[in-house]
């Protein structure tokens, strides 16, 4: 698949099925996931893995907010 021709239908279907089309609900779950990282044992992930994972989740959140027009 050409990266410029990304099919986002599966992602949109997920929003509809699991969040009833409410993108802000999805954003709240992303925030909770980042928050929960603080409660994992320190040796579960390296500091860099923790930081990179939180960064990816926050970037995904920003993209969803842009889609939603917030």
PADRENGU-836038 format. One record per atom (N, C-alpha, C): residue number from 1; residue in one letter; atom name; x, y, z. Coordinates in nm, 4 decimals. Atoms other than C-alpha are relative to their C-alpha. Layout:
REM PADRENGU-836038
   nr  rest  atom         u         v         w
  NUM     a    CA         X         Y         Z
...
END
This chain:
REM PADRENGU-836038
   nr  rest  atom         u         v         w
    1     x     N    0.0847   -0.1179    0.0000
    1     x    CA    0.0000    0.0000    0.0000
    1     x     C    0.0889    0.1238    0.0000
    2     x     N   -0.0702   -0.1266    0.0072
    2     x    CA    0.1254    0.3446   -0.0891
    2     x     C   -0.0272    0.0786    0.1283
    3     x     N    0.0219   -0.0727   -0.1249
    3     x    CA    0.1805    0.5431    0.2348
    3     x     C   -0.0861    0.1248   -0.0170
    4     x     N    0.0823   -0.1189    0.0242
    4     x    CA    0.0092    0.8411    0.0746
    4     x     C   -0.1473   -0.0353   -0.0152
    5     x     N    0.1373    0.0466    0.0162
    5     x    CA   -0.3054    0.6310    0.0261
    5     x     C   -0.0406   -0.0853    0.1194
    6     x     N    0.0289    0.0706   -0.1232
    6     x    CA   -0.3660    0.5317    0.3846
    6     x     C   -0.1506   -0.0238    0.0139
    7     x     N    0.1407    0.0338   -0.0209
    7     x    CA   -0.6957    0.3521    0.4517
    7     x     C   -0.0304    0.0099    0.1492
    8     x     N    0.0330   -0.0220   -0.1410
    8     x    CA   -0.8307    0.4869    0.7795
    8     x     C   -0.1366   -0.0558    0.0380
    9     x     N    0.1318    0.0567   -0.0312
    9     x    CA   -1.1626    0.3017    0.7583
    9     x     C    0.0015   -0.0903    0.1236
   10     x     N   -0.0001    0.0823   -0.1219
   10     x    CA   -1.0598    0.0439    1.0227
   10     x     C    0.0057    0.0846    0.1275
   11     x     N   -0.0069   -0.0876   -0.1170
   11     x    CA   -0.9716    0.3244    1.2640
   11     x     C   -0.1336    0.0698    0.0235
   12     x     N    0.1309   -0.0641   -0.0137
   12     x    CA   -1.2973    0.5056    1.1952
   12     x     C   -0.1052   -0.0994    0.0482
   13     x     N    0.0929    0.1035   -0.0453
   13     x    CA   -1.4884    0.1786    1.2407
   13     x     C    0.0199   -0.0275    0.1484
   14     x     N   -0.0289    0.0193   -0.1425
   14     x    CA   -1.3146    0.1332    1.5762
   14     x     C   -0.0646    0.1110    0.0827
   15     x     N    0.0620   -0.1118   -0.0730
   15     x    CA   -1.4266    0.4809    1.6891
   15     x     C   -0.1505   -0.0193    0.0092
   16     x     N    0.1447    0.0193    0.0012
   16     x    CA   -1.7822    0.4023    1.5854
   16     x     C   -0.0426   -0.1147    0.0907
   17     x     N    0.0382    0.1199   -0.0737
   17     x    CA   -1.7916    0.0558    1.7402
   17     x     C    0.0283    0.0112    0.1495
   18     x     N   -0.0419    0.0019   -0.1404
   18     x    CA   -1.6036    0.1140    2.0648
   18     x     C   -0.0246    0.1312    0.0741
   19     x     N    0.0172   -0.1305   -0.0651
   19     x    CA   -1.6611    0.4841    2.1317
   19     x     C   -0.1223    0.0738   -0.0519
   20     x     N    0.1242   -0.0544    0.0542
   20     x    CA   -1.9934    0.5409    1.9536
   20     x     C    0.0240    0.1298   -0.0769
   21     x     N   -0.0319   -0.1169    0.0805
   21     x    CA   -1.8246    0.7928    1.7248
   21     x     C    0.0535    0.1184    0.0782
   22     x     N   -0.0451   -0.1088   -0.0856
   22     x    CA   -1.7086    1.0031    2.0182
   22     x     C    0.1525   -0.0019    0.0107
   23     x     N   -0.1452   -0.0035   -0.0005
   23     x    CA   -1.3445    1.0875    1.9482
   23     x     C    0.0552    0.0481    0.1337
   24     x     N   -0.0471   -0.0486   -0.1297
   24     x    CA   -1.3153    1.2702    2.2796
   24     x     C    0.0029   -0.1117    0.1042
   25     x     N   -0.0037    0.1170   -0.0878
   25     x    CA   -1.3973    0.9444    2.4592
   25     x     C    0.1308   -0.0750   -0.0205
   26     x     N   -0.1261    0.0659    0.0322
   26     x    CA   -1.1009    0.7880    2.2805
   26     x     C    0.1176    0.0771    0.0598
   27     x     N   -0.1062   -0.0852   -0.0551
   27     x    CA   -0.8808    1.0813    2.3851
   27     x     C    0.0104   -0.0198    0.1512
   28     x     N   -0.0020    0.0217   -0.1450
   28     x    CA   -0.9802    1.0296    2.7491
   28     x     C    0.0678   -0.1320    0.0337
   29     x     N   -0.0648    0.1295   -0.0242
   29     x    CA   -0.8714    0.6651    2.7285
   29     x     C    0.1495    0.0076   -0.0251
   30     x     N   -0.1438   -0.0197    0.0228
   30     x    CA   -0.5375    0.7708    2.5818
   30     x     C    0.0638    0.0696    0.1200
   31     x     N   -0.0506   -0.0685   -0.1196
   31     x    CA   -0.4905    1.0091    2.8747
   31     x     C    0.0130   -0.0968    0.1169
   32     x     N   -0.0049    0.0979   -0.1089
   32     x    CA   -0.5704    0.7282    3.1174
   32     x     C    0.1165   -0.0966   -0.0184
   33     x     N   -0.1114    0.0919    0.0273
   33     x    CA   -0.3170    0.4996    2.9474
   33     x     C    0.1326    0.0644    0.0381
   34     x     N   -0.1229   -0.0712   -0.0363
   34     x    CA   -0.0421    0.7608    2.9857
   34     x     C    0.0107    0.0114    0.1513
   35     x     N    0.0017   -0.0137   -0.1461
   35     x    CA   -0.1425    0.8189    3.3478
   35     x     C    0.0375   -0.1318    0.0682
   36     x     N   -0.0266    0.1303   -0.0622
   36     x    CA   -0.1289    0.4456    3.4258
   36     x     C    0.1466   -0.0409   -0.0085
   37     x     N   -0.1430    0.0305    0.0092
   37     x    CA    0.2328    0.4293    3.3120
   37     x     C    0.0730    0.0382    0.1284
   38     x     N   -0.0645   -0.0444   -0.1240
   38     x    CA    0.3198    0.6101    3.6346
   38     x     C   -0.0124   -0.1041    0.1113
   39     x     N    0.0234    0.0994   -0.1043
   39     x    CA    0.1926    0.3128    3.8372
   39     x     C    0.0602   -0.1362   -0.0305
   40     x     N   -0.0690    0.1247    0.0323
   40     x    CA    0.3853    0.0391    3.6603
   40     x     C    0.1317   -0.0060    0.0771
   41     x     N   -0.1303    0.0100   -0.0664
   41     x    CA    0.6910   -0.0967    3.8375
   41     x     C    0.1081    0.0626   -0.0878
   42     x     N   -0.1046   -0.0708    0.0738
   42     x    CA    0.9987    0.1023    3.7378
   42     x     C    0.0804   -0.0932   -0.0913
   43     x     N   -0.0788    0.0917    0.0819
   43     x    CA    1.1678   -0.2095    3.6018
   43     x     C   -0.0828   -0.0668   -0.1108
   44     x     N    0.0839    0.0581    0.1049
   44     x    CA    0.8740   -0.2993    3.3743
   44     x     C    0.0421    0.0509   -0.1383
   45     x     N   -0.0470   -0.0620    0.1234
   45     x    CA    1.0034   -0.0620    3.1059
   45     x     C    0.1191    0.0876    0.0342
   46     x     N   -0.1090   -0.0954   -0.0215
   46     x    CA    1.3201    0.1361    3.0640
   46     x     C   -0.0594    0.1412   -0.0047
   47     x     N    0.0481   -0.1379    0.0018
   47     x    CA    1.2856    0.5103    3.1074
   47     x     C   -0.0238    0.0464   -0.1440
   48     x     N    0.0148   -0.0383    0.1403
   48     x    CA    1.3351    0.5549    2.7315
   48     x     C   -0.1246   -0.0643   -0.0625
   49     x     N    0.1208    0.0668    0.0508
   49     x    CA    1.0645    0.2961    2.6488
   49     x     C   -0.1252    0.0687    0.0529
   50     x     N    0.1143   -0.0685   -0.0624
   50     x    CA    0.8254    0.4655    2.8895
   50     x     C   -0.0231    0.1354   -0.0670
   51     x     N    0.0087   -0.1320    0.0612
   51     x    CA    0.9009    0.8080    2.7438
   51     x     C   -0.0486   -0.0096   -0.1451
   52     x     N    0.0389    0.0146    0.1409
   52     x    CA    0.8697    0.6909    2.3815
   52     x     C   -0.1449   -0.0442   -0.0145
   53     x     N    0.1380    0.0474    0.0067
   53     x    CA    0.5424    0.5078    2.4448
   53     x     C   -0.0972    0.1122    0.0338
   54     x     N    0.0856   -0.1134   -0.0364
   54     x    CA    0.3891    0.8086    2.6186
   54     x     C   -0.0018    0.1034   -0.1121
   55     x     N   -0.0072   -0.0962    0.1100
   55     x    CA    0.5087    1.0287    2.3325
   55     x     C   -0.0900   -0.0438   -0.1156
   56     x     N    0.0843    0.0508    0.1087
   56     x    CA    0.3394    0.8067    2.0722
   56     x     C   -0.1477    0.0165    0.0344
   57     x     N    0.1396   -0.0141   -0.0411
   57     x    CA    0.0150    0.8056    2.2709
   57     x     C   -0.0446    0.1463   -0.0040
   58     x     N    0.0360   -0.1417    0.0011
   58     x    CA    0.0223    1.1840    2.3083
   58     x     C   -0.0087    0.0537   -0.1440
   59     x     N    0.0081   -0.0402    0.1409
   59     x    CA    0.0912    1.2304    1.9348
   59     x     C   -0.1297   -0.0505   -0.0628
   60     x     N    0.1264    0.0547    0.0486
   60     x    CA   -0.2040    1.0030    1.8572
   60     x     C   -0.1160    0.0849    0.0519
   61     x     N    0.1032   -0.0861   -0.0596
   61     x    CA   -0.4161    1.2121    2.0941
   61     x     C   -0.0096    0.1317   -0.0765
   62     x     N   -0.0008   -0.1267    0.0737
   62     x    CA   -0.3119    1.5337    1.9167
   62     x     C   -0.0623   -0.0161   -0.1390
   63     x     N    0.0550    0.0243    0.1338
   63     x    CA   -0.3984    1.3844    1.5776
   63     x     C   -0.1520   -0.0168    0.0064
   64     x     N    0.1445    0.0196   -0.0154
   64     x    CA   -0.7430    1.2761    1.7001
   64     x     C   -0.0671    0.1322    0.0319
   65     x     N    0.0588   -0.1310   -0.0308
   65     x    CA   -0.8068    1.6209    1.8452
   65     x     C   -0.0070    0.0888   -0.1242
   66     x     N    0.0034   -0.0772    0.1246
   66     x    CA   -0.7152    1.7789    1.5104
   66     x     C   -0.1131   -0.0486   -0.0900
   67     x     N    0.1099    0.0560    0.0789
   67     x    CA   -0.9577    1.5424    1.3356
   67     x     C   -0.1339    0.0527    0.0528
   68     x     N    0.1243   -0.0423   -0.0654
   68     x    CA   -1.2248    1.6432    1.5864
   68     x     C   -0.0202    0.1507   -0.0094
   69     x     N    0.0102   -0.1447    0.0128
   69     x    CA   -1.1483    2.0118    1.5291
   69     x     C    0.0157    0.0743    0.1309
   70     x     N   -0.0221   -0.0642   -0.1308
   70     x    CA   -1.0443    2.0881    1.8870
   70     x     C    0.1347    0.0662    0.0012
END
